[in-house]
Amino acid sequence: SITGQDITATGFNISATQRILQKFIAGISFGYENDVYSANSGETTTETNRVDNYLYVRPRLSYSFVRWCSASVFYEHRRTNSSQTSSSFYDNRIGMLLAAEF
């Protein structure tokens, strides 16, 4: 982001989960976001008229130790297509999450 710039983000996320046996949960998430960059200070540059479209898919597998504590592993593929070619990218990530819910 550049100083003097506004970003309008619009998107959605869809997720589904399925319990496997008693302790495992498989899940998948899909998401999309459209980001529109615009100048708010009267300056116009090539970056102030930029539009990005961001997509991701994230499958995960979780294990429930007890009702309030779980651990998950996930893979995420992200892709951004931008009207400014140097801002387009794709990425692959693997991660772990430990959650405690009270």
C-alpha positions in Angstrom: 0.0 0.0 0.0 1.1 3.5 -0.8 0.6 6.6 1.4 -2.5 8.5 0.2 -4.2 5.4 -1.1 -7.5 3.6 -0.2 -8.2 -0.1 -0.7 -11.7 -1.5 -1.2 -11.8 -5.2 -0.5 -14.8 -7.4 -1.4 -14.7 -11.2 -1.1 -16.2 -14.4 0.3 -15.1 -17.6 2.0 -16.7 -21.1 1.8 -15.8 -23.8 4.2 -16.9 -27.4 4.8 -15.9 -29.9 7.5 -16.6 -33.6 8.1 -15.9 -35.5 11.3 -14.0 -38.7 10.6 -14.1 -41.4 13.3 -14.5 -39.6 16.7 -11.4 -37.5 17.0 -10.5 -36.3 13.5 -12.1 -33.6 11.4 -11.3 -33.0 7.7 -12.0 -29.6 6.3 -11.6 -27.5 3.2 -11.9 -23.7 2.6 -12.1 -21.7 -0.6 -11.9 -18.0 -0.8 -11.8 -15.1 -3.2 -11.1 -11.4 -2.7 -11.2 -8.4 -5.1 -9.0 -5.5 -4.0 -9.3 -2.1 -5.7 -6.7 0.5 -4.9 -7.5 4.2 -5.5 -5.9 7.5 -4.6 -7.3 9.6 -1.8 -4.9 12.6 -2.0 -5.4 13.7 -5.6 -2.1 12.0 -6.7 -2.5 9.4 -9.5 0.2 6.8 -10.1 0.2 3.5 -11.8 -0.3 1.8 -8.4 -3.3 3.9 -7.4 -5.4 2.3 -10.2 -4.4 -1.2 -9.3 -6.9 -4.2 -9.1 -5.9 -7.5 -7.4 -7.9 -10.7 -7.5 -6.9 -13.2 -4.8 -7.9 -16.9 -4.7 -7.0 -19.5 -2.1 -7.8 -23.2 -1.3 -6.9 -24.6 2.2 -7.5 -28.3 3.1 -6.9 -29.2 6.7 -7.0 -32.2 9.1 -7.7 -31.6 12.8 -7.5 -33.9 15.8 -9.6 -33.2 18.9 -7.7 -34.0 22.1 -10.7 -33.1 24.2 -13.9 -31.0 23.4 -12.1 -27.7 24.0 -8.6 -28.4 22.6 -7.5 -29.5 19.0 -4.5 -29.4 16.7 -4.6 -29.0 13.0 -2.3 -29.2 10.0 -3.1 -27.4 6.7 -1.9 -26.8 3.2 -2.7 -23.5 1.5 -2.3 -22.5 -2.2 -2.7 -18.8 -2.8 -2.8 -17.0 -6.1 -3.1 -13.2 -6.8 -3.6 -11.8 -10.3 -3.0 -8.1 -10.4 -3.5 -5.4 -13.0 0.1 -4.4 -12.1 2.2 -7.4 -13.2 4.9 -7.1 -10.6 2.2 -7.6 -7.8 0.9 -10.9 -9.2 2.1 -14.0 -7.3 1.3 -17.5 -6.2 2.4 -19.2 -2.9 2.2 -22.6 -1.2 2.2 -22.9 2.6 2.0 -25.7 5.1 1.1 -24.9 8.7 0.0 -26.1 12.1 -2.5 -24.7 14.6 -3.2 -25.5 18.2 -6.6 -24.2 19.4 -8.1 -24.0 22.9 -11.7 -22.8 23.0 -13.5 -21.9 26.2 
